Amino acid sequence: MTIYILCGFIPTFILSPFAGVWADRYDRKKLIIISDGSIAFVTLILAIVFMLGYNSLWLMFLVAAIRAVGTGVQTPSVGAILPQFVPEDKLTKVNGFNGSIQALVMLLAPMASGALLGLATIEIIFFIDVVTAAIAIFIFIVFLKIPAHKKAKEKEPISYFDDLKKGFTYISQHAFLKKFFLFFALFFILASVPSFLTPLQVARSFGDDVWRLTAIEVAFSIGMMIGGVSIATWGGFKNKIHTMTLASLMFGVLTVGLGVIPNFVIYLVVMGITGITMPIFSTPSTTLLQEKIEPDYLGRVFGVVAMISTSMMPLGMLIFGPIADVIAIEWLLIGTGIFMFIAGFFLIGSKTLVEAGQPKPIAVTDGNA
């Protein structure tokens, strides 16, 4: 299991900064199509290999790694492509609904997989995965007309490491980005405790019944769906840092709640509300980058975001996992929750971040001109 998890995130972590360069240099729509198509092709090959009787475990590791490569290529492109066809004042709405859809997929995918495994072989499920990917690619090609961004049309010599260096230089020259990424990394490290250790906590404190473990996953996913719709509808505060601060403070309080609540039903309610806070944090943070970063650097910035998001959670588990064998998980939840609550004031207390979170001034035209 550990090897499978490593195969699933290490390629994404390594490739993300280079994928960010590609997202700034090439047509982002084509990159998304190629990465999706590559994942589907590898899945098709795996299905055929399984049908021929080869079902070694290393094949699953290989596929997990290749799918992680596809994700690494795709993630910076997806983050950078939205501002090309979504009006700036609609970015929060689109990102919010996108988060809800992802949460719905997280909720339904295991259910659908479980149901299909009871009715069909693993090979058939792989073929279904390929077909659905092909349909998604077809819809993306036919119905979404997205012109290539300016940088992709330029015919310049390509130097990946030079472009990569320019990306990191751009980040180092913008103080708000350095502070933003610092908090982003801290958030993901602390979030690893409620994200990964709560199933173990439930098994130890409430019972290891399958329905209990399923219930907390469902509650969290439903919460994320509600949170995505809520932030898309509400839009958050005018200053996006204020919205992120609210989510961070709520997340801290709720994490403490998960560590002290003795009743499982109330625990589920708190878990659902915790899920609501995630899109309220992630949506304005994504939108802030899409609004503030120059289009030519969006891919590289989102490449760094992908590096942080794929590495900080596993790092958090390396830190807190062994501690959970010595200290009760409830105390870890209380401790990280308090730390997250305190860290939330870092956002609102940073003049640089608060200034970055302010909406752009609306241009006023002189009617007599």
C-alpha positions as CSV (number, residue, x, y, z in Angstrom):
1,M,0.0,0.0,0.0
2,T,2.8,2.4,0.9
3,I,4.6,1.7,-2.5
4,Y,1.3,2.3,-4.3
5,I,0.8,5.7,-2.5
6,L,4.4,6.7,-3.3
7,C,3.9,5.7,-7.0
8,G,0.8,7.9,-6.9
9,F,2.4,11.2,-5.7
10,I,6.2,11.2,-6.4
11,P,5.9,11.5,-10.2
12,T,3.5,14.4,-9.8
13,F,5.8,16.1,-7.3
14,I,8.8,15.7,-9.6
15,L,7.1,16.6,-12.8
16,S,4.9,19.5,-11.6
17,P,7.5,22.3,-12.0
18,F,8.4,21.2,-15.6
19,A,4.7,20.8,-16.4
20,G,4.2,24.4,-15.3
21,V,6.8,25.4,-17.9
22,W,4.9,23.4,-20.5
23,A,1.6,25.0,-19.5
24,D,3.2,28.5,-20.1
25,R,4.9,27.5,-23.3
26,Y,2.4,25.3,-25.1
27,D,-1.4,25.2,-25.8
28,R,-2.9,24.3,-22.4
29,K,-6.0,22.7,-24.0
30,K,-3.8,20.3,-26.0
31,L,-1.7,19.5,-22.9
32,I,-4.9,18.5,-21.0
33,I,-6.1,16.4,-23.9
34,I,-2.7,14.7,-24.3
35,S,-2.4,13.9,-20.6
36,D,-6.0,12.6,-20.4
37,G,-5.5,10.6,-23.5
38,S,-2.3,9.1,-22.3
39,I,-3.9,8.0,-19.0
40,A,-6.7,6.4,-21.0
41,F,-4.3,4.7,-23.4
42,V,-2.2,3.2,-20.5
43,T,-5.4,2.0,-18.8
44,L,-6.5,0.3,-22.1
45,I,-3.1,-1.4,-22.3
46,L,-3.5,-2.6,-18.7
47,A,-6.9,-4.0,-19.4
48,I,-5.6,-5.9,-22.4
49,V,-2.6,-7.2,-20.4
50,F,-4.9,-8.4,-17.6
51,M,-7.1,-10.1,-20.2
52,L,-4.1,-12.0,-21.4
53,G,-3.5,-13.3,-17.9
54,Y,-0.8,-11.1,-16.7
55,N,-1.9,-9.6,-13.4
56,S,1.3,-8.9,-11.4
57,L,1.1,-6.4,-8.7
58,W,4.0,-4.3,-10.2
59,L,1.6,-3.5,-13.1
60,M,-0.7,-1.6,-10.7
61,F,2.3,0.3,-9.4
62,L,3.4,1.1,-12.9
63,V,-0.1,2.4,-13.9
64,A,-0.3,4.4,-10.7
65,A,3.0,6.1,-11.5
66,I,1.9,6.8,-15.1
67,R,-1.4,8.2,-14.0
68,A,0.4,10.4,-11.6
69,V,2.6,11.7,-14.5
70,G,-0.6,12.5,-16.3
71,T,-2.0,14.3,-13.3
72,G,1.3,16.2,-12.9
73,V,1.1,17.5,-16.5
74,Q,-2.6,18.3,-16.3
75,T,-2.9,20.1,-12.9
76,P,-0.9,23.3,-13.8
77,S,-2.6,23.5,-17.2
78,V,-6.1,23.3,-15.6
79,G,-5.4,26.0,-13.1
80,A,-3.9,28.2,-15.8
81,I,-6.4,27.7,-18.6
82,L,-9.6,28.8,-16.7
83,P,-8.8,32.6,-17.0
84,Q,-8.5,32.2,-20.7
85,F,-12.2,31.6,-21.2
86,V,-13.9,32.5,-17.9
87,P,-14.5,36.2,-17.1
88,E,-12.5,37.4,-14.1
89,D,-15.7,38.2,-12.1
90,K,-16.9,34.6,-12.6
91,L,-13.8,32.8,-11.6
92,T,-14.9,32.2,-8.0
93,K,-18.2,30.8,-9.2
94,V,-16.6,28.4,-11.6
95,N,-13.9,27.3,-9.2
96,G,-16.5,26.7,-6.5
97,F,-18.7,24.6,-8.7
98,N,-15.6,22.8,-10.0
99,G,-14.8,21.9,-6.4
100,S,-18.3,20.6,-5.8
101,I,-18.1,18.4,-8.9
102,Q,-14.7,17.0,-7.8
103,A,-16.2,16.2,-4.4
104,L,-19.2,14.5,-6.1
105,V,-16.8,12.3,-8.1
106,M,-14.9,11.5,-4.9
107,L,-18.2,10.4,-3.3
108,L,-19.6,8.4,-6.2
109,A,-16.4,6.8,-7.7
110,P,-15.8,4.3,-4.9
111,M,-19.5,3.5,-4.8
112,A,-19.6,2.9,-8.5
113,S,-16.4,0.9,-8.4
114,G,-17.7,-1.3,-5.6
115,A,-21.0,-1.9,-7.5
116,L,-19.2,-2.7,-10.7
117,L,-16.7,-5.1,-9.0
118,G,-19.7,-7.1,-7.9
119,L,-21.1,-7.3,-11.5
120,A,-18.0,-7.3,-13.7
121,T,-14.3,-8.2,-13.9
122,I,-11.6,-5.7,-13.3
123,E,-10.8,-5.7,-17.0
124,I,-14.3,-4.5,-17.9
125,I,-14.0,-1.8,-15.3
126,F,-10.8,-0.6,-17.0
127,F,-12.5,-0.6,-20.3
128,I,-15.4,1.5,-18.8
129,D,-12.7,3.9,-17.5
130,V,-11.3,4.3,-21.0
131,V,-14.7,4.9,-22.6
132,T,-15.6,7.6,-20.1
133,A,-12.3,9.3,-20.6
134,A,-12.8,9.2,-24.4
135,I,-16.2,10.8,-23.9
136,A,-14.8,13.5,-21.7
137,I,-12.0,14.3,-24.2
138,F,-14.5,14.4,-27.1
139,I,-16.7,16.9,-25.1
140,F,-13.6,19.0,-24.3
141,I,-12.5,19.1,-27.9
142,V,-15.9,19.8,-29.5
143,F,-17.7,22.0,-27.1
144,L,-14.9,24.1,-25.5
145,K,-13.4,26.5,-27.9
146,I,-10.3,27.9,-26.1
147,P,-7.7,29.8,-28.2
148,A,-4.1,29.3,-27.3
149,H,-2.7,31.9,-25.0
150,K,-0.2,34.5,-26.4
151,K,3.0,32.8,-25.1
152,A,2.0,29.5,-26.8
153,K,1.8,31.3,-30.2
154,E,5.3,32.7,-30.0
155,K,8.1,30.9,-31.8
156,E,11.0,31.2,-29.4
157,P,13.8,28.8,-28.5
158,I,12.8,26.7,-25.5
159,S,15.0,26.4,-22.5
160,Y,13.2,24.4,-19.8
161,F,15.6,25.1,-17.1
162,D,15.9,28.8,-18.0
163,D,12.1,29.1,-18.0
164,L,11.9,27.2,-14.7
165,K,14.5,29.5,-13.2
166,K,12.4,32.5,-14.4
167,G,9.4,31.1,-12.7
168,F,11.1,30.7,-9.4
169,T,12.6,34.2,-9.8
170,Y,9.1,35.6,-10.5
171,I,7.9,34.0,-7.2
172,S,10.8,35.3,-5.2
173,Q,10.2,38.8,-6.5
174,H,6.6,38.8,-5.3
175,A,6.4,38.9,-1.5
176,F,2.8,37.9,-1.4
177,L,3.5,34.6,-3.3
178,K,6.2,33.6,-0.8
179,K,4.0,34.2,2.2
180,F,1.0,32.6,0.4
181,F,3.0,29.4,-0.4
182,L,4.3,29.3,3.2
183,F,0.8,29.3,4.6
184,F,-0.4,26.9,1.9
185,A,2.3,24.4,2.9
186,L,1.5,24.8,6.6
187,F,-2.2,24.3,5.9
188,F,-1.7,21.0,4.1
189,I,0.7,19.6,6.7
190,L,-1.8,20.3,9.5
191,A,-4.7,19.1,7.4
192,S,-3.1,15.7,7.1
193,V,-4.2,14.9,10.6
194,P,-7.9,15.2,10.1
195,S,-7.6,13.9,6.5
196,F,-5.8,10.7,7.2
197,L,-5.9,9.9,10.9
198,T,-9.7,10.3,11.6
199,P,-10.5,6.9,10.1
200,L,-8.0,5.3,12.6
201,Q,-9.5,7.5,15.4
202,V,-13.0,6.3,14.6
203,A,-11.9,2.7,14.5
204,R,-10.2,3.1,17.9
205,S,-12.8,5.3,19.7
206,F,-16.2,4.4,18.1
207,G,-15.6,1.0,16.5
208,D,-14.1,-0.4,13.3
209,D,-17.5,-1.2,11.6
210,V,-17.3,-0.6,7.9
211,W,-20.4,1.6,7.9
212,R,-18.7,4.0,10.4
213,L,-15.6,4.5,8.2
214,T,-17.8,4.9,5.2
215,A,-20.0,7.4,7.0
216,I,-17.2,9.8,7.8
217,E,-16.0,9.7,4.1
218,V,-19.5,10.4,2.9
219,A,-20.1,13.2,5.4
220,F,-16.8,14.9,4.4
221,S,-17.6,14.6,0.7
222,I,-21.1,15.9,1.1
223,G,-19.7,18.8,3.1
224,M,-17.2,19.6,0.3
225,M,-20.0,19.6,-2.2
226,I,-22.1,22.0,0.0
227,G,-19.0,24.2,0.5
228,G,-18.3,24.4,-3.2
229,V,-21.8,25.4,-4.0
230,S,-21.9,27.8,-1.1
231,I,-18.7,29.7,-2.1
232,A,-19.8,29.7,-5.7
233,T,-23.2,31.3,-4.7
234,W,-21.9,33.6,-2.0
235,G,-18.6,34.5,-3.6
236,G,-16.9,35.1,-0.3
237,F,-15.8,38.5,1.2
238,K,-14.5,41.1,-1.2
239,N,-11.0,40.5,0.1
240,K,-10.2,36.9,-0.6
241,I,-7.7,36.7,2.2
242,H,-10.5,37.4,4.6
243,T,-12.4,34.4,3.2
244,M,-9.4,32.2,3.5
245,T,-8.9,33.4,7.1
246,L,-12.5,32.5,8.0
247,A,-12.0,29.0,6.5
248,S,-8.7,28.5,8.4
249,L,-10.2,29.6,11.7
250,M,-13.3,27.4,11.2
251,F,-11.1,24.5,10.2
252,G,-9.0,24.9,13.4
253,V,-12.1,25.0,15.6
254,L,-13.7,22.0,13.9
255,T,-10.5,20.0,14.1
256,V,-10.4,20.5,17.8
257,G,-14.1,19.5,17.9
258,L,-13.2,16.2,16.2
259,G,-10.8,15.6,19.0
260,V,-13.2,16.1,21.9
261,I,-16.6,15.0,20.7
262,P,-17.7,11.7,22.3
263,N,-20.9,11.1,20.3
264,F,-20.5,9.6,16.8
265,V,-23.6,11.3,15.3
266,I,-22.3,14.7,16.4
267,Y,-18.9,13.7,15.1
268,L,-20.4,13.1,11.7
269,V,-22.0,16.5,11.7
270,V,-18.7,18.2,12.6
271,M,-16.9,16.1,9.9
272,G,-19.4,17.4,7.3
273,I,-19.0,21.0,8.4
274,T,-15.2,20.5,8.2
275,G,-15.7,19.4,4.6
276,I,-17.6,22.7,3.9
277,T,-14.5,24.7,5.0
278,M,-12.2,23.1,2.4
279,P,-13.7,24.8,-0.7
280,I,-14.1,28.0,1.2
281,F,-10.3,28.0,1.6
282,S,-9.2,26.5,-1.7
283,T,-11.6,28.4,-4.0
284,P,-10.5,31.9,-3.1
285,S,-6.9,30.8,-3.0
286,T,-7.1,29.5,-6.5
287,T,-9.0,32.5,-7.8
288,L,-6.5,34.9,-6.1
289,L,-3.7,33.3,-8.1
290,Q,-5.6,33.4,-11.3
291,E,-6.4,37.1,-10.9
292,K,-3.0,38.3,-9.6
293,I,-0.5,36.3,-11.6
294,E,0.6,37.4,-15.0
295,P,-0.8,35.0,-17.7
296,D,2.7,34.1,-18.9
297,Y,3.6,32.7,-15.4
298,L,0.4,31.1,-14.4
299,G,1.4,27.6,-15.4
300,R,4.7,27.7,-13.4
301,V,3.0,29.1,-10.3
302,F,0.3,26.4,-10.4
303,G,3.1,23.9,-10.9
304,V,4.5,25.0,-7.5
305,V,1.0,24.8,-6.0
306,A,0.8,21.1,-7.3
307,M,4.3,20.4,-5.8
308,I,3.1,21.7,-2.4
309,S,-0.3,20.0,-2.4
310,T,1.2,16.6,-3.4
311,S,4.1,16.7,-1.0
312,M,2.9,18.4,2.2
313,M,0.2,15.8,3.0
314,P,2.6,12.8,2.8
315,L,5.1,14.9,4.8
316,G,2.4,15.5,7.4
317,M,1.8,11.8,7.6
318,L,5.5,11.1,8.0
319,I,5.5,13.5,11.0
320,F,2.2,12.7,12.6
321,G,1.7,9.0,11.7
322,P,4.4,7.6,14.1
323,I,3.3,10.1,16.8
324,A,-0.2,8.6,16.5
325,D,1.2,5.3,17.8
326,V,2.4,7.0,20.9
327,I,-0.1,9.8,21.5
328,A,-3.9,9.5,21.3
329,I,-5.2,10.8,17.9
330,E,-7.6,13.0,19.8
331,W,-4.7,15.0,21.3
332,L,-3.1,15.4,17.8
333,L,-6.4,16.7,16.5
334,I,-6.7,19.2,19.4
335,G,-3.1,20.3,19.0
336,T,-3.1,20.8,15.2
337,G,-6.5,22.4,15.4
338,I,-5.3,25.0,17.9
339,F,-2.2,25.6,15.8
340,M,-4.3,26.0,12.7
341,F,-6.6,28.5,14.5
342,I,-3.5,30.5,15.6
343,A,-2.0,30.3,12.1
344,G,-5.2,31.7,10.6
345,F,-4.4,35.1,12.2
346,F,-1.1,35.0,10.2
347,L,-3.2,35.5,7.0
348,I,-5.3,38.4,8.3
349,G,-2.2,39.9,10.1
350,S,-0.1,39.9,7.0
351,K,-0.3,43.4,5.3
352,T,1.2,41.9,2.1
353,L,-1.4,39.2,1.8
354,V,-4.3,41.4,2.7
355,E,-3.3,43.9,0.1
356,A,-3.0,41.1,-2.5
357,G,-6.4,39.8,-1.6
358,Q,-8.1,43.1,-2.3
359,P,-10.3,43.3,-5.4
360,K,-9.0,45.3,-8.3
361,P,-10.4,48.9,-8.4
362,I,-13.2,49.4,-10.8
363,A,-12.3,51.8,-13.5
364,V,-14.6,54.9,-13.5
365,T,-15.2,56.5,-16.8
366,D,-16.0,60.2,-17.2
367,G,-19.4,60.5,-18.8
368,N,-18.6,64.0,-20.1
369,A,-15.5,62.9,-21.9
